[in-house]
Amino acid sequence: MESLKVLLRDLECISLADISALPESNQHIIAEHLEELQDELKEALNKERQYNTAHC
């Protein structure tokens, strides 16, 4: 689980400047996928936390 937390922190550090360095035709797609991945990781980590809280 710690690896997923690190991945989420790293993903949150990706800036619009980083994305703008990509080919323009891909920028929107990459930004959208990064946002979706961040949301899914946050949801999974929250569910894990809730599970651990309920079962401890």
C-alpha positions in Angstrom: 0.0 0.0 0.0 2.9 2.3 0.7 3.9 2.2 -3.0 0.5 3.4 -4.0 0.7 6.3 -1.6 4.1 7.2 -3.1 2.7 6.9 -6.6 -0.2 9.2 -5.7 2.2 11.8 -4.3 4.3 11.6 -7.4 1.3 12.0 -9.7 0.1 15.0 -7.8 3.5 16.6 -8.4 3.1 16.5 -12.2 2.3 20.1 -13.2 0.6 21.6 -16.2 4.1 22.8 -17.2 5.2 19.1 -17.4 2.1 18.2 -19.5 2.6 21.2 -21.8 6.0 19.7 -22.7 4.2 16.9 -24.4 2.9 17.1 -28.0 -0.1 19.3 -28.0 -2.3 16.6 -29.5 -1.7 14.4 -26.4 -1.9 17.0 -23.6 -5.6 16.8 -22.9 -5.7 13.0 -23.0 -2.7 12.7 -20.7 -4.1 15.3 -18.2 -7.4 13.5 -18.2 -5.9 10.1 -17.6 -3.6 11.4 -14.8 -6.6 13.0 -13.1 -8.6 9.8 -13.4 -5.7 7.7 -12.0 -5.3 10.1 -9.1 -9.0 9.9 -8.3 -9.0 6.1 -8.5 -5.9 5.8 -6.2 -7.5 8.2 -3.7 -10.6 6.2 -3.6 -8.8 2.9 -3.2 -6.6 4.3 -0.4 -9.7 5.7 1.3 -11.5 2.4 1.1 -8.4 0.7 2.5 -8.2 3.2 5.4 -11.9 2.7 6.1 -11.5 -1.1 6.0 -8.6 -1.0 8.4 -10.4 1.4 10.8 -13.5 -0.8 10.9 -11.5 -4.1 11.4 -9.0 -2.9 14.1 
